[in-house]
Amino acid sequence: MSFIWFAIKVYLFDVLYTFAIGLTIVPLAMGAVALQPASIPGAESTHRKSPVLDVVIPVLMVALCSTQGLIVAAAVKLSLMAHPDAWWPLWYMVGFGAALPAGLSTKHDDTRTQALQLLCYLGATSGYVITCLWPTVVPESLLRVSLFLAV
C-alpha cells in the first residue's frame, strides 16, 4: 500500500511541478517575442525576439527540470530507507518516470523546441541519477519537499 501511495504522490507532484515550470516560462516566452515599437513614424510595429531570453529560457528550463529529478530521487531514497524490505527496482523505475517532466511529452515540429525538450529530459535524468548515486548532493530546502513526497 505504501508503494501505491508513493506512486500517486510522486506523479501528482510531477504534474503540478511541470505546470509550475510552464507558469514560470510563459511570461519569459511572451517577453522573448514582444511587440517592438516601429523605428520609423507611421510604420507598423514588428515582432523581434530578445537574444538574452534565448539563453535564459533554456538554462532556466534545464535547471528546473534537474531540480525535479533531484527531488524525486531523494524521495525514492527516503522511502526506501523507511521500507527496506521493498522491491527497490520498482521504486526506482516509478521514480524515474516521475522525474521526467510530464508537460514536455508532446510532439513538436520545431527543431529548436525538440532540442529544448531533449535538454530538459537530460537535465531531469541527470538530476535523478546523480541523487541516486550521491544522495548528499540534495540541498536542505529540496530535501524538505522530498520528505513530503516520501512514504
Secondary structure as UniProt FT lines:
FT   HELIX           2..32
FT   STRAND          35..36
FT   TURN            41..42
FT   STRAND          46..47
FT   HELIX           51..82
FT   TURN            84..85
FT   HELIX           88..99
FT   HELIX           102..104
FT   HELIX           111..133
FT   HELIX           135..137
FT   HELIX           140..149
//
